Each structure stands twice: as C-alpha cells, then as structure tokens.
C-alpha cells in the first residue's frame, strides 16, 4: 500500500468554504469599525472648524462669508481660515468631507457635513 500524503479535493473545498464563512461573518464588523472611524474624523474636523471660526471672529470681529467650503480641494475659499491646517495639524486638503456653515435662527453659526467620500 503506497503512502499517500496530501489533501484530497474534498478536504481542500471544505477548508475554502470554512474560510469563506469566517470572512463573511467578519466583514460587517470590520466595515462598521471603518464607518465609526470616519464619523470620528468628521466630528473632529467640525470641532476644529468651529474653533477656527470662533478664533476668526475674536481676531477680526466678523465671520467669513457663509457658504459651502469643499475641504477636499487644496485651497479653502475661506481666506481667513487659510492657516487652519497649520493651527490644527489636520490636513484639510486630504479630507473626505465637504462642509457648510450657516447662521441659524439663534444667531449662532453651525458647521455641518454636506458630503462624504468613503473611498
């Protein structure tokens, strides 16, 4: 009787199916963690922009013009906040988000996320 070493085709297929089942079970957990990370990053950016707006008002007595500011571009249209990256250490030109800030009914400016590119 010859000494056969190795795996049969059935054994290999069973292992591949088990790996597939484990991977499909882990995917929702991993994708959920990525979404939480993106939301945390967004919240930090909004807080930094809020603080920069407050600082801008304290220094100049006015806020920059209201509007949409796409932080995924290399230059912010808010000239008063051009040093935001230096002050905060957050590289806004690599951000996945687009923000807007508007004056609400209470006379307070709100910063909101408009768009997220998850790629």
PEPE-V592829 format. One line per field, one symbol per residue. phi: phi as a letter, one per 20 degrees, with the letter a starting at -180 (. if undefined). psi: psi as a letter, one per 20 degrees, with the letter a starting at -180 (. if undefined). burial: I if it has 24 or more other C-alpha atoms within 12 Angstrom, else O. A space follows every 10 residues. Layout:
phi = ???
psi = ???
burial = ???
This chain:
phi = .feedpdeff ffffffffff fffffeggff ffffffffff fffffffffg ffffffffed ncefgfqece eeefcffeff dfegfffdne effdfedcdc cceefended dcedbcdee
psi = pqnpqaqrhg gghggggggg ggghhhghgg hhhggggghg gghggggggg hhggggghhi jrqrqqapoo jiripqinhh jhjggghhjp nhijqjqpqq pqpahjjppp pqphqpoj.
burial = OOOOOOOOOO OOOOOOOOOO OOOOOOOOOO OOOOOOOOOO IIOIIIOIII OIIOOOOOOO OOIIOOOOII IOOOOIOIOI IIOIOOOOOO IIOOIIIIII IOOOOOOOII IIIOOOOOO
